[in-house]
Amino acid sequence: MSRASAVEDARRVLEGCSLFRGLAPDERQRLSMHAHLRRFTAGEPIFLKGSPGLGMMAVISGEVRISAPSPEGKEIVLNIVHPGEVFGELTLLDGKDRNADAMALTACEVAMLERRDVLPLLQQRPEICLKLLELVCERLRRTTNQVEDLLFLELPSRLAKTLLRVAGRRISATGEVGLHVRLSQRELGAMIGGTRESVNKCLSEWQRQGITRIAAGVIVIVEPERLRHIAESEASSAN
């Protein structure tokens, strides 16, 4: 991808972002002109917890892993951000340091909007602040749901819901669109309050049933509706 094409993609993603849909087309275009395009290799940190919160980012291509580290060196994966989605939006509101790590899960391109460029717009257009608050509330609700799942659902249901939530779209060599997850079984275990062994047991059984399969270290969701049924049926029995 040429730089000109990547910049155009960055502008298109930012202009289509739900945060800015209430703006006039010329306002969205003017805002996107402030975007800084950055490329990262797989495994490269984008920002670390405690680093200055300079602004919001949008994924143009690739995938970004958001995680929370502990003082003991452990970490838990919080989310996987896919193309067209934003992350780091809290700093647009408070300007404080980052509260999580962001790492390039694959080679990726991100567009960054710095707070100093967006803040004047936020002050003039309070409806954008409301959109930001809606996004923050949505992610808070998701975190609350994850806590409830840990307390009330069995591990297979928690794993099924997590796989469906973090899965990204992948196009095969034949043009077929599928869902895939680029997380290790250890990382998935940390997300759902289980062990690598318990995750492996579930995935092995689902692979035997044709629901999922593992190819080149990537978990492929072959039958998303059957996986969704596992999540929903166990969730219903817990209520």
Steps between C-alpha positions, in 0.01 A plus 500: 500500500637843401519775757244708309259206498558433872437865587179494300391183686579672830285798409216275386503303828509814714230672297278192535565467873176508700647768726504750215193405297310800631749736340456661162707334223741795483548486881579128487742554215671785683534287811644206306768730357656503849542120501853363531558165331727251675606144414593228748645154459347196672591501869601867506357714785273785391482647849555374855304544821608819672622669180361845413152489349548708189187403313267247342597241238308319227610171346536522122633149442613211719403431860595661832503324837400699810627350827552589865836406660551422867799604715599131512541487123172325419242645264141452397371569149208742513408535135604454138445806280425438132510725191252786520493500881651757737696472824662737748194725492503570875788742458279723284290559812751519785847527344640265763759225460413173327332240721594197287754373249430495125707269281490418130366145488582492128672746271263794509439861409329741736386860465543723804304812590679703764297647785627852430347481151167352611447693825386824331239300310381329820458841664296631206293185438376344827315230308838342419575488873170315543606251230828449681312436824279248319811316383649502850169375645483223240846377598417528870189288444710243315745487791209454743365216284842333501510514879150349518604225258797413721271468800198326352586312177681173443835514322376373158243779486756762603741377236233494228390857578859625507593338169198656330572841655868527403485319165606685188396443141743316275484442125647168388692439179174382341323826594298343782439728800546344844559592864837455665663567838872575532539435871688221673314252715682641803373851418146372452523319833601823673208683340237251616644401838618157385823319420671424171414134556128570551489714185683230305248240617206710376663583168594137439141390558362778279750411229380139518144628453601727210417822686855639506842400372856613558715585198850650524439613855174677408164388638249488213129511584347262248144497636432834673129424550577179687753686713243772568251232604751368757543848644130585506369167625736493797435868568126431509539210740705724734219761523 
